Amino acid sequence: MKHIYKGLVFCAAFAFAHTHIAAQETLVDLLEATKADSLQKVQVAFRSLDRSDLLGGVSVIDMKAMSEKAYTNYSLSLVDNVVGGFNGNIWGNSEYLVMVDGMVRDANNVLPHEIDQITLLKGASAVVLYGPRAAKGVISITTKRGKVGDLRINVNANTGFYTPKSYPKYLGSAEYMSLYNEARVNDGLAANYSQEAIYNHASGLNPYRYPDFDMYSSDYLKKAYNRSEAVAEISGGNEKVKYYTSTGYYRESSLLKVGNTEDNYNSRFFVRGNVDMQLHKLITAQADANVTFYDSYAASVDWWGQAATLRPHLVSPFIPLSYIEETDQNSLNAVLNSSYIKDGKYFFGGTQQNPTNPVANAYAAGDSKFVSRQFQFNTRFDINLSPLLKGLYFRAKYGIDYASTYNQGYTSKYATFSPVWTNYNGKDVIASITQYGKDEKSGSENIDNSAYRYTYNVSGQFDYQRTINADHNVFAMILANAWQTQRSGHYHRTTNANLGFQASYNYQHRYYADFSVAMPYSTKLPEGKRIAYSPTVTLGWNLAKESFMENSIFDDLMLTASAGIINQDLDITASDNEDGYYLYKAVIQSGGWYSWGDNGGLAATEFQRGNNPDMTYVKRKELTAGLRGSMWDKLISFDVNFFTSKMDGGLVRTNSLYPNYFTQTGYPSSSIIPYVNFNVDQRTGFDFSVYTNKKVGEVELTLGVSGMYYKSTAKKRDENVEFDYLSAVGRALNGHWGLQSEGFFQNQSEIDAAPDQTFGDVKPGDIRYKDQNNDNKIDNNDRVFLGRWDSPFMSGVNLTAKWRNFTLYAMGKLYMGGYGMKNNSYYWVKGDGKYSEVVRNRWTPETAATATYPRLTTTDGANNFRTSDFWMYKNDRFNLTQVQLTYQMPEKVLEGTFIKGLSFFANANNLLTIAKERKALELNVGSAPQTRFYQLGFKGTF
């Protein structure tokens, strides 16, 4: 079988090499598509379908129509709002595949301006032909193409500003020092800071000697930063050649304005060209190319990371020269010899503990520029073989994608100075200075972090399509499909290879049947297990075409049902083997040291895992049902899909299937247990999309609501748990596991009477946990399932209101059922960490009745700072994600000019979050803040 498979793949590749033939629609289809609405034809796997003939598990977005009323700068940002089934995943499955014009590519390398339509392929029957690596869903992006007609030029330009939503709120120096003293006292230690020192830091009389360094100050951050973009599209052609080209550039700056960070930017320049050619009355061809230059420049400072960790009292970033004693010529000369004197007045401050500081880094540590270059090319040919057999076509395509990235920049060292302060006659002066480091500029540019990625796609197929006696519509396809990605740092290439067959039939576009099967091939599996069969069956019934529905409220009503099994190797991976190759093989090496009686100290052979010649694919087993239609002359349209699927055969090393002597515990550990297909995950849910259209007076209204609910469950796990509540079986896959809190210990007597605490020393003010198993001990056996970290229900709402030449578009997203965890350094304040405002609500004997935060500690706080429901919160929310007002210039105003169309828009994004925990949801710690975006733009057609 393996040889037959390889032979078919070779034949397909050989035919392509000699004919260079690739696939799209037939010549007739191409000509008709130019006359019809862009969504009369919808791209699905390896072909296009009339929209009315789509079966369940497929959703489509008309991006050309959306771009007229909703600007966005990311190709997939509208998907989860406009259609159902997508929530950063497809039907709960991550690792979906992105196809751009039939090629495996990145979604972020195509802009919304360039897109004709986006098809969301959700069901197993919709993705099976793409092969094993498409088993978790496909997002298919189709770019614009030229049409027969005169030269047409579209110009889009816009500019806007990002404004921060919120910043973390950290305590100032004096408050931090006071509370740190309290933490030390809580730990039985002496206070670290004197009251005099705390007063001096609080007074602000000399912020250079007693600093209160606020990295979120307006001294270092702008109120807003800009993003500007311009895109030009040129299209046209005749019956022989049609073309579409686009080119554009955007540039955005940074929120920082300190030192060299004022020059920080991200930019993108691209050129895309799509050409359709009629080479012969029976042969059509396409040739597409795209090049993208992406650059990102930044000063060498981790501003946001240090803002979350650098305590405010430790260092003053700048110190005035004027504080140096006039008689201390040595200190003055040392400072003046520095290459960095800001404004001729200030030098860099430092200490032995902190010899550098982020402000000085922004000025003097150098810079780095991330460079990305991406080149893409693909070609397609379509041969009409009707002279040989009516309705027969051969199609083939080939594409390459090469991307390279690297960093270039300069690294510099600089001197900082730590002053020794004194006070003469009530005036602070610098008595002496200690220098740390020295100024060094290498002058040599660094080129590092070089990486590349190369992907090629190839496929060939025979299509047969006929309509017999005007009632019987038959389609059949046989194909060979392969793509492969090679990446730097990875020995093995990511490969997808499969054969496919599809047979479809419909009677009068009323009754539908589709059978699709793929035969994947994967070298991740042992010999004899590398080939499998992935069959799917779909049935459809358009009830609206039945005689008993003639006078019903329904214009269209399509009922579908589907079942299928997809064999996939996406989940053939391991924590120590990301690529997943050779997991079926035993690993034996010389390593561990054993102490067996008189053989103590001798090296021994070490088993790391055993052999499994029966390892096979992970299987997606799925049943779906769908209902799509419209009512009352398309006043309401809807699309609903129910799905239940299992991922059967996830790899795991199952201790429960093997005797315990297969594993050596202690040092060195050793095991001959192999990876086996064992785990089972189930996802069950539904998605929906409902639109209503109504004209009220002169106002045309469209309201859309879409979304998805799904439940993810671990159905089978290799477990050896003593207590049922520790079992993952029957519980959500994306869950928080932790302890249940029962308030704070109020005194030592409560601690003495409580179960033994095993997570470190416990004192009054520490979190108390529930003893789940009543063993009088709090340990990891008391963990329980706390809730899902993802949102099981997500819904998008969008409203379009058109009045005369004005169009208002608004959209929002609702998330329900998920839980977040306040477990970053902003909330888990311990040791010498930076103190945020949350510690103000700490437990003390005086605040015991009202405290919402544990006692302060300078230890690691192992008892308090661990996953528990104390830190958990509901992340239910509604986000108003976009509002846009567009004005279309009346055609009569433009008559007699070279301008064929002109529109202007004002746009606002990420405007509002409505949630009980809004502050937590909008807070970024250790990274740039979340932002709102306000924008103005225009579009002209010439």
PyMOL commands that set and color helices and strands:
alter all, ss='L'
color gray80, all
select helices_A, chain A and resi 2-19+27-35+51-53+63-67+79-82+107-109+112-114+124-130+132-134+173-186+195-203+259-263+303-307+321-323+329-336+358-364+543-545+547-549+597-599+655-657+660-662+724-726+748-753+780-782+837-841+869-871+891-894+918-921
alter helices_A, ss='H'
color red, helices_A
select strands_A, chain A and resi 41-44+47-50+58-62+97-100+103-104+115-121+138-143+149-164+225-237+241-252+265-280+283-299+318-320+346-348+366-384+392-413+416-424+427-436+440-441+446-468+472-487+494-507+511-521+534-542+554-568+587-594+602-609+618-631+636-653+663-664+670-671+675-696+699-716+735-738+741-744+756-757+767-769+777-778+784-788+793-803+806-816+819-821+872-874+877-888+901-914+931-941
alter strands_A, ss='S'
color yellow, strands_A
deselect
rebuild
show_as cartoon
